[in-house]
Amino acid sequence: MIRNVLILFFFAVFVSGCGDSSPDHPLVYEDDVVLVDVDGQPVTLSMLEHLMEVRGVSEEDEEGMRQLLDELIRIQAVANRARTEGVSDDPDVRAQRMIRDIETQYVHYLQEFQLDNPVTDDEIRSVYRSQVQRTADRRFKLETIEFETQAPALEEMRALGAGELTFEEAIDRATEDGRLARRTEWIDSTQVPADFAPSLIASEAGDVVDSLLPYEGRWQVVRVIETEAFDPPPLSEVREGIRRTLTREKIEAMVERTYENARITPMLPLDDAEADAAPADAGGDTPSS
């Protein structure tokens, strides 16, 4: 209905601007309504509708629509001038335009994908049952010491387990080295990686967990500070969080499958390019003859 109302409105206001010409533009299709031709470039009804949605202008707001159309015409006129004067040929400008184009298609495809692949109640309930089973009946407060690599973290965990080092001494050492030592709020076992959870569940207050906790590409030695009884929240409280997680996982899986199935052809001889970029004499200055 909105398209018919807008078309009638703009026929009344811009009769001379809605001619029979159909500007040659890769994004204008035969069934698109061109409201105005600006130096051979189109301002379409779809462009106006999109801007109305973004700006919150309704079809009843005739003055608001006039202002938006005038804005689009001005923008198009300046963009035409950018093409005429060669600004559009700048590599950085072309790169930004291409990135905006693929990002727009990417975002809208993800929206369509979510509509076509909704998370079902059965999927949510299945995840919830799994989380309840993993949660057990306790939650934990933890103290962690971070390491950049795995080997020294394993050695520290061994030394702590053997009684060669106290956790307080390990914290002091980390502070001297500029490494992070932190305390968590209450967490349950669903909030840690699945392969770390069994070790955490088996630990008591004061224990150093016998597995390392991976975190953002680093490794953490973990001590349990405190535990308490914990009842998992009802499904109604966590349903939306589970739905968002499952939606994200479906999207990530689709993107990965699409990437794996894409025909990717390197267009640059990378080995030759690296050789060209290397110094002519990597060993130092050339001796004078």
VEXMI-766337 format. One record per residue (C-alpha): chain; x, y, z; residue in one letter; residue number from 1. Coordinates in Angstrom, 3 decimals, padded with zeros to 6 digits. Example, Ala and Ser with C-alpha at 12.3 -4.5 7.8 and 13.67 -1.06 7.14 Angstrom:
2
A;012.300;-004.500;007.800;A;1
A;013.670;-001.060;007.140;S;2
//
This chain:
289
A;000.000;000.000;000.000;M;1
A;002.791;002.392;000.898;I;2
A;004.303;002.116;-002.588;R;3
A;001.012;003.104;-004.249;N;4
A;000.559;006.038;-001.884;V;5
A;004.098;007.267;-002.481;L;6
A;003.862;006.870;-006.242;I;7
A;000.654;008.935;-006.338;L;8
A;002.203;011.525;-004.049;F;9
A;005.281;011.986;-006.180;F;10
A;003.334;012.019;-009.410;F;11
A;001.453;014.963;-007.925;A;12
A;004.539;016.780;-006.639;V;13
A;007.188;015.868;-009.216;F;14
A;005.246;015.228;-012.417;V;15
A;008.089;016.415;-014.638;S;16
A;010.627;014.320;-012.737;G;17
A;008.979;010.970;-013.355;C;18
A;009.421;010.577;-017.061;G;19
A;009.677;007.479;-019.191;D;20
A;013.483;007.369;-019.095;S;21
A;015.077;004.465;-017.261;S;22
A;018.644;005.360;-016.259;P;23
A;021.249;002.742;-016.996;D;24
A;022.390;001.645;-013.547;H;25
A;023.467;-001.844;-012.376;P;26
A;021.259;-001.659;-009.263;L;27
A;018.105;-000.400;-011.029;V;28
A;015.853;-003.182;-012.317;Y;29
A;012.967;-002.972;-014.778;E;30
A;010.306;-003.065;-012.076;D;31
A;011.946;-000.307;-009.995;D;32
A;010.159;003.031;-009.859;V;33
A;012.504;005.911;-010.709;V;34
A;011.256;009.064;-009.024;L;35
A;013.872;011.482;-010.353;V;36
A;016.654;011.357;-012.935;D;37
A;019.614;013.464;-011.762;V;38
A;022.074;014.022;-014.596;D;39
A;021.328;010.547;-015.896;G;40
A;021.485;008.839;-012.481;Q;41
A;018.385;007.522;-010.678;P;42
A;016.740;008.312;-007.398;V;43
A;014.285;005.446;-006.917;T;44
A;011.244;004.822;-004.796;L;45
A;013.087;002.025;-003.021;S;46
A;015.848;004.450;-002.043;M;47
A;013.286;006.823;-000.580;L;48
A;011.427;004.030;001.247;E;49
A;014.674;002.831;002.810;H;50
A;015.585;006.327;003.988;L;51
A;012.072;006.819;005.350;M;52
A;012.419;003.640;007.396;E;53
A;015.852;004.629;008.697;V;54
A;014.730;008.167;009.610;R;55
A;011.325;007.148;010.954;G;56
A;009.313;009.164;008.421;V;57
A;005.817;007.818;007.686;S;58
A;003.911;008.044;004.386;E;59
A;001.501;010.488;006.066;E;60
A;004.333;012.977;006.575;D;61
A;004.338;014.658;003.151;E;62
A;006.739;017.417;004.188;E;63
A;009.143;014.866;005.637;G;64
A;009.039;012.867;002.388;M;65
A;009.690;016.019;000.344;R;66
A;012.724;016.804;002.503;Q;67
A;014.094;013.270;002.180;L;68
A;013.658;013.277;-001.583;L;69
A;015.383;016.651;-001.803;D;70
A;018.223;015.254;000.313;E;71
A;018.570;012.229;-001.966;L;72
A;018.638;014.470;-005.055;I;73
A;021.362;016.645;-003.528;R;74
A;023.413;013.612;-002.547;I;75
A;023.027;012.124;-006.023;Q;76
A;024.022;015.416;-007.653;A;77
A;027.217;015.594;-005.582;V;78
A;027.956;011.909;-006.246;A;79
A;027.578;012.631;-009.984;N;80
A;030.067;015.446;-009.636;R;81
A;032.455;013.096;-007.824;A;82
A;032.319;010.769;-010.835;R;83
A;032.743;013.604;-013.328;T;84
A;035.766;015.032;-011.511;E;85
A;037.422;011.654;-011.006;G;86
A;036.992;011.384;-007.213;V;87
A;035.125;008.105;-007.684;S;88
A;038.169;006.662;-009.450;D;89
A;040.357;006.981;-006.363;D;90
A;041.374;003.447;-005.215;P;91
A;040.381;004.139;-001.601;D;92
A;036.961;005.455;-002.642;V;93
A;036.369;002.442;-004.870;R;94
A;037.450;000.107;-002.066;A;95
A;035.043;001.729;000.408;Q;96
A;032.176;001.484;-002.093;R;97
A;032.878;-002.204;-002.740;M;98
A;033.123;-002.971;000.988;I;99
A;029.822;-001.202;001.703;R;100
A;028.203;-003.162;-001.106;D;101
A;029.340;-006.578;000.115;I;102
A;028.595;-005.689;003.750;E;103
A;025.033;-004.683;002.827;T;104
A;024.480;-007.954;000.982;Q;105
A;026.099;-009.906;003.836;Y;106
A;023.896;-008.345;006.538;V;107
A;020.673;-008.797;004.576;H;108
A;021.510;-012.380;003.681;Y;109
A;022.055;-013.157;007.367;L;110
A;018.648;-011.661;008.127;Q;111
A;017.011;-013.816;005.446;E;112
A;018.923;-016.871;006.654;F;113
A;017.612;-016.382;010.197;Q;114
A;014.047;-016.135;008.906;L;115
A;014.454;-019.294;006.821;D;116
A;016.256;-021.230;009.576;N;117
A;014.583;-020.290;012.877;P;118
A;015.647;-021.858;016.144;V;119
A;012.956;-024.323;017.235;T;120
A;011.590;-024.981;020.706;D;121
A;012.914;-028.541;020.502;D;122
A;016.436;-027.213;019.871;E;123
A;016.178;-024.805;022.813;I;124
A;014.900;-027.512;025.151;R;125
A;017.647;-029.904;024.066;S;126
A;020.345;-027.344;024.840;V;127
A;018.712;-026.505;028.166;Y;128
A;018.626;-030.185;029.225;R;129
A;022.293;-030.513;028.290;S;130
A;023.199;-027.398;030.284;Q;131
A;021.306;-028.623;033.327;V;132
A;023.198;-031.909;033.184;Q;133
A;026.535;-030.059;032.917;R;134
A;025.731;-027.590;035.684;T;135
A;025.602;-030.257;038.403;A;136
A;024.502;-028.821;041.753;D;137
A;027.188;-026.264;042.594;R;138
A;028.617;-023.005;041.411;R;139
A;032.081;-021.623;041.983;F;140
A;034.216;-018.564;042.623;K;141
A;037.635;-018.883;041.028;L;142
A;041.060;-017.301;041.160;E;143
A;043.100;-017.434;037.960;T;144
A;046.695;-016.754;036.916;I;145
A;047.305;-016.114;033.230;E;146
A;050.137;-017.347;031.017;F;147
A;050.824;-016.479;027.392;E;148
A;051.881;-020.035;026.505;T;149
A;050.883;-023.489;027.684;Q;150
A;054.234;-024.957;028.818;A;151
A;054.969;-022.576;031.732;P;152
A;051.324;-022.789;032.798;A;153
A;051.568;-026.584;032.971;L;154
A;054.792;-026.355;034.969;E;155
A;053.225;-023.943;037.457;E;156
A;050.156;-026.164;037.815;M;157
A;052.454;-029.144;038.514;R;158
A;054.461;-027.182;041.095;A;159
A;051.286;-026.062;042.849;L;160
A;049.948;-029.612;042.897;G;161
A;053.229;-030.929;044.305;A;162
A;053.282;-028.338;047.098;G;163
A;056.464;-026.726;045.765;E;164
A;054.664;-023.389;045.463;L;165
A;051.680;-021.753;047.116;T;166
A;049.019;-020.018;045.090;F;167
A;049.808;-016.758;046.864;E;168
A;053.452;-017.076;045.807;E;169
A;052.324;-017.814;042.264;A;170
A;050.201;-014.643;042.293;I;171
A;053.166;-012.589;043.533;D;172
A;055.313;-014.032;040.747;R;173
A;052.657;-013.208;038.166;A;174
A;052.398;-009.639;039.449;T;175
A;056.154;-009.191;039.170;E;176
A;056.067;-010.543;035.607;D;177
A;053.164;-008.291;034.611;G;178
A;050.769;-011.213;034.123;R;179
A;047.103;-011.043;035.114;L;180
A;045.744;-012.632;038.276;A;181
A;041.986;-012.296;038.670;R;182
A;039.002;-013.417;040.716;R;183
A;035.669;-014.317;039.167;T;184
A;032.154;-013.776;040.420;E;185
A;029.941;-016.827;040.860;W;186
A;029.985;-019.051;037.766;I;187
A;028.610;-022.494;036.980;D;188
A;030.166;-025.219;034.899;S;189
A;028.214;-024.260;031.761;T;190
A;030.227;-021.030;031.612;Q;191
A;033.567;-022.774;031.050;V;192
A;034.729;-024.959;028.134;P;193
A;033.167;-028.409;028.102;A;194
A;036.533;-030.185;028.432;D;195
A;037.425;-028.077;031.503;F;196
A;034.065;-028.500;033.268;A;197
A;034.594;-032.059;034.637;P;198
A;037.833;-031.021;036.370;S;199
A;036.121;-027.983;037.851;L;200
A;033.153;-030.031;039.099;I;201
A;035.531;-032.493;040.767;A;202
A;037.323;-029.696;042.672;S;203
A;036.616;-028.410;046.166;E;204
A;037.227;-025.015;047.739;A;205
A;040.989;-024.447;048.020;G;206
A;041.871;-026.921;045.243;D;207
A;043.975;-026.035;042.228;V;208
A;042.007;-027.400;039.270;V;209
A;044.031;-030.113;037.520;D;210
A;043.341;-028.722;034.033;S;211
A;044.305;-025.441;032.419;L;212
A;041.559;-023.031;031.433;L;213
A;042.019;-021.625;027.900;P;214
A;040.975;-017.985;027.609;Y;215
A;041.348;-015.635;024.627;E;216
A;044.366;-017.442;023.243;G;217
A;046.113;-017.702;026.609;R;218
A;046.175;-020.218;029.459;W;219
A;045.043;-019.897;033.048;Q;220
A;045.925;-021.828;036.174;V;221
A;042.787;-021.941;038.314;V;222
A;042.117;-022.293;042.039;R;223
A;038.624;-022.734;043.484;V;224
A;038.040;-020.103;046.191;I;225
A;034.507;-020.976;047.226;E;226
A;031.569;-023.194;046.247;T;227
A;027.869;-023.109;047.035;E;228
A;024.751;-025.062;046.186;A;229
A;023.201;-024.025;042.917;F;230
A;019.855;-024.665;041.261;D;231
A;019.795;-024.045;037.490;P;232
A;017.474;-021.208;036.414;P;233
A;014.153;-022.220;034.844;P;234
A;013.986;-022.495;031.064;L;235
A;011.861;-019.336;030.854;S;236
A;014.742;-017.250;032.208;E;237
A;017.390;-018.550;029.811;V;238
A;015.322;-019.279;026.688;R;239
A;016.275;-016.052;024.895;E;240
A;019.967;-016.460;025.667;G;241
A;019.922;-020.011;024.320;I;242
A;018.041;-018.859;021.219;R;243
A;020.637;-016.144;020.518;R;244
A;023.487;-018.617;020.997;T;245
A;021.920;-021.185;018.669;L;246
A;021.197;-018.492;016.075;T;247
A;024.820;-017.371;016.188;R;248
A;026.042;-020.956;015.881;E;249
A;023.794;-021.598;012.866;K;250
A;025.054;-018.442;011.171;I;251
A;028.688;-019.282;011.899;E;252
A;028.216;-022.800;010.504;A;253
A;026.550;-021.442;007.355;M;254
A;029.329;-018.898;006.825;V;255
A;031.968;-021.593;007.281;E;256
A;030.237;-023.959;004.820;R;257
A;029.876;-021.144;002.295;T;258
A;033.530;-020.240;002.690;Y;259
A;034.629;-023.853;002.261;E;260
A;032.498;-024.250;-000.896;N;261
A;033.589;-020.970;-002.461;A;262
A;035.835;-021.121;-005.506;R;263
A;038.792;-019.023;-004.345;I;264
A;041.421;-018.269;-006.964;T;265
A;044.532;-016.319;-005.915;P;266
A;045.093;-013.614;-008.514;M;267
A;048.499;-012.474;-007.310;L;268
A;051.693;-014.548;-007.487;P;269
A;052.411;-014.115;-003.787;L;270
A;055.844;-015.757;-003.895;D;271
A;056.970;-013.433;-006.672;D;272
A;055.491;-010.421;-004.883;A;273
A;057.393;-011.251;-001.686;E;274
A;060.596;-011.712;-003.659;A;275
A;060.088;-008.331;-005.344;D;276
A;059.517;-006.678;-001.983;A;277
A;062.691;-008.132;-000.420;A;278
A;065.867;-006.005;-000.345;P;279
A;068.234;-006.630;-003.248;A;280
A;071.026;-007.449;-000.820;D;281
A;069.753;-008.790;002.501;A;282
A;073.293;-009.304;003.770;G;283
A;074.176;-005.617;004.146;G;284
A;075.612;-002.790;002.106;D;285
A;077.147;-003.635;-001.240;T;286
A;080.958;-003.182;-001.131;P;287
A;082.245;-000.385;-003.321;S;288
A;084.347;-001.398;-006.282;S;289
//
